[in-house]
């Protein structure tokens, strides 16, 4: 088994994760093309497993990072959110996992056009290409120190945190627009304007 740079063991073999059945279900769905139809699955809850997605998007199992990107991608395709909880699901079972923040992280994006017709497509750490627009909204919250925390909806209640370098690049594409009688600085994508910060606050920060 490979070693992490700081001495941690890294899970590189599917059998060592103890989640073979989950993995096999994801693999079968991947062979069929597209994402598994987890919205059609209603399996019984089988308890929680010791798996966690950290804030930076790293998946851990039993305290060790899962080192294989294709394995993480497969698990991400059977991730489901119900309320504030997250589960990995197959047609026959559902197990709970922990998510520290958002389950995915945007690490890059592509942009075409400008103004209201601008089209932003964000790329996550697990390979999803997310078309920001009517079905995939960008939202920006603030942490306790007032720093922006930007997210984009990926699918079915699952969000991705937009990493800092990508967010700074997105801000370069921003412009002013009035929303409900209030001036905002924000982003256009596929005909939708996503507010980032009120113009009044932007002037104060400037």
N, C-alpha and C positions, 0 to 999 in steps of 0.2 A: 504494500500500500504506500502511495506517495506521501511525502511529508510536506506540511505547510512551512512557509518561510520561518515562522515563529515556533516551529516544533509541533504544531497541531497535525493530527492525522486528517487526511482529506478523503472523503468517501468517493471512490472512483469506480466502484463496481456495484451494479444494481442490486445484486443479492445481498450485499453488505448493508444496504439501507433498511432491509427488513420490510420493504414495501413492494415486493415483487408483483403482487396482484394489481396494485395501482398502476405500476409501470407498464405491465402487459396490456392493461385496458387502454392506456394512452397510446401505446405503440400500435395497437390494432386500429384505433381511430386515425392515427397519423397515416397508416397505410391506405386508409380509405380516402384520404385527402381532406384538407380543411380541419376545423376544430370539432372535437367530439360534441354530440348533442346533449350536453349535460343538463340543459333546461328541461329535457324530457325524462330525466332520470330522477327517481324518488326512492332511493335505497334507504334501508334502516341505518340509524346512527350506531356506529360500532365503537365509539369512544374516541379519546384524543390520542395522538401519537406525538413523540418528542421531535417535532419538526418546527422550525421557525424561519421566517423570512425577515432578515434584519433591515434596518432603515436604508442601507446602501444597496439593497436588492440581493444580497448574498443569502442563499438557502443553506440552512444548517440542519443536520439530522443527528440527534443524540450528542449535540455539542460540537460536532465537526462539520466543516463546510463541505458541501457537495461540489466536487471539483470539476465535474464534467458538464460543460454547457449544454450538450444535447439532452442530457438527463434532466437538467433543470427545465429546459424548454418543454420536454414531455410532461413533467409534473405541472407546469404552468397551464397546460391546456385542459387539465381536469380540476382546476381551482375554481371554487364557487364561494360566493359571499351570500350570507343570510343574516340580515341585520348588521351587527358589528362583529360577527364571527365569520371565520374562514374555514373551508373544508376542502379536502380532496375527495372526489366522488367517482364511483364507477357505477355500472348498472346494478350492482349487488351490495355495495357498501359505501358508507360515508364516514370519514374520520376527520376530527378537528385538528387544526394546526394553529400556530401563533403567527401573527403578522405585526411587526413593530410599528410600522407606519402604513405606507401603501405597498401592495405586493410587487409592483413593478417600478422601474426607474427609467425615465427617458434620458438617453445618452446622446442623441443626435436628432436632427430633423432636416427635412428638405422643404424648399419653398418655391412656388411658382407664381408669377403674376404680382399684382400690387393692388392696394386699395381694397374695397369690398370683395373683389373677385380673387384676391390673394388666396392661395391654397397652401396650408401648412400641413405637412405629414410628419408626425413624430415617430421616432424609432426607439423601442424599448430595449432593455438589457436582455430580454428573452426573444427578441426578433419580431415582435409585433410592429406593424406599420399602422399607425393610428391617424386617420384623416380628421384633424380638428375641424369641427363644424357642427351642424345641427344635432348629430348623434354622439359626438365626442367633444364635450364641452371642456374648455380650459377654465379653471377657477384658481384664484389666488387668495390664500389666507395669510395671517400673520402669526408668527410664533410669539413667545413670551417677551422676547426682546424687540419685537416689532419688525423683524426681518421677514421678507416675503417667503411663503411656502406655496409654490405653484404646482398644480396637479392637472392631469387630463384624464377624462373618462375613457377607458379602453373598451370595456364591454361588460354588460350585465352587472353593474355596480362595482366593478373592479377598476381601480385607478392606478395611475403611475405618477410618481413624484418626478417633476422635471428637474434634472440636476442643474447645478449653478451655472456651469459654462453654457449650457443650452439656453437657460433662461436669460442670461445676459445677451446672448445672440438674438433671442426673440425680442427683447426690449428694443434692440436696434431697429426692428421692423414696426414698432408701435407708432401710433398717431392719436391725435385727439378726436373725440367724438362725443356728441351729446346723447345721454341715456336718461329718459324720464325727466328731462329738464335740467340735468346735472352734467357738467363737463367731466369727462373721464379720459385718461390715457390708457390705451389698450391695444388689442390685436384683432385684426380682421382675418377670418379664414372661412372660405366657402360661404360667403354672404352673411356670416354671423360676426358680430363685434363682441369681444370678450374683455370686459373691464379689468384693468390691472390696479390702477390707483387713481383716486380723484385728482383732477387737475389742481385743485386748491392745495392738496397735500404735496403734490409734486413741486409746486412753486415754493412751498415752505422748505422742502428738502434741498431745492436748488439754492 
